[in-house]
Amino acid sequence: MENPLFAWRHILYRRTRPDFTRSELLAEMRLEGQRLGYDHSDVTLVQHGDIFFHSYLG
C-alpha cells in the first residue's frame, strides 16, 4: 500500500467530527484517497481502520 499511514492520518487529523460509523469513515477515506490520487481498496481501508480502532479503543 502506498502511503501506509493514510488511514491513520485521516482519522487523527482530517476528520471534522469526533463521532462516526465505520461505513461513514470508509466513505470519507475513499473520497479523500481519490482526491489525493490514491487507489486504495476498500478492504485495505477497512483493515487499517479496524487496526486503529483496536489499538486505541481496545
C-alpha positions as CSV (number, residue, x, y, z in Angstrom):
1,M,0.0,0.0,0.0
2,E,1.5,3.3,-0.9
3,N,1.3,5.9,1.9
4,P,0.7,3.3,4.6
5,L,-0.3,5.8,7.2
6,F,-3.0,7.3,5.1
7,A,-5.9,5.9,7.1
8,W,-4.4,6.9,10.5
9,R,-3.6,10.4,9.3
10,H,-7.2,10.7,8.1
11,I,-8.7,9.5,11.3
12,L,-6.5,11.6,13.6
13,Y,-6.1,14.8,11.6
14,R,-8.5,15.2,8.7
15,R,-11.9,14.3,10.3
16,T,-14.1,17.2,11.3
17,R,-16.4,15.2,13.6
18,P,-15.4,13.1,16.7
19,D,-18.3,10.7,16.1
20,F,-18.7,8.4,13.1
21,T,-19.7,5.0,11.9
22,R,-17.5,2.5,10.2
23,S,-19.3,3.0,6.9
24,E,-19.0,6.8,7.2
25,L,-15.3,6.5,7.8
26,L,-14.8,4.2,4.8
27,A,-16.7,6.6,2.5
28,E,-14.6,9.5,3.8
29,M,-11.3,7.7,3.4
30,R,-12.3,6.5,-0.1
31,L,-13.1,10.1,-1.2
32,E,-10.0,11.6,0.4
33,G,-7.8,8.9,-1.2
34,Q,-9.3,9.5,-4.6
35,R,-8.8,13.3,-4.2
36,L,-5.2,12.7,-3.4
37,G,-4.7,10.3,-6.3
38,Y,-4.5,7.0,-4.4
39,D,-6.2,3.8,-5.4
40,H,-6.7,2.1,-2.0
41,S,-9.0,-0.9,-2.0
42,D,-12.0,-0.8,0.4
43,V,-10.6,-4.0,2.1
44,T,-7.3,-2.2,2.8
45,L,-9.0,0.9,4.2
46,V,-11.3,-1.2,6.4
47,Q,-8.4,-3.2,7.7
48,H,-6.4,-0.1,8.6
49,G,-9.5,1.5,10.2
50,D,-10.1,-1.7,12.3
51,I,-6.4,-1.8,13.4
52,F,-6.7,1.9,14.5
53,F,-9.9,1.1,16.5
54,H,-8.5,-2.0,18.1
55,S,-5.3,-0.1,19.0
56,Y,-6.9,3.0,20.5
57,L,-10.3,1.8,21.6
58,G,-9.3,-1.6,22.8
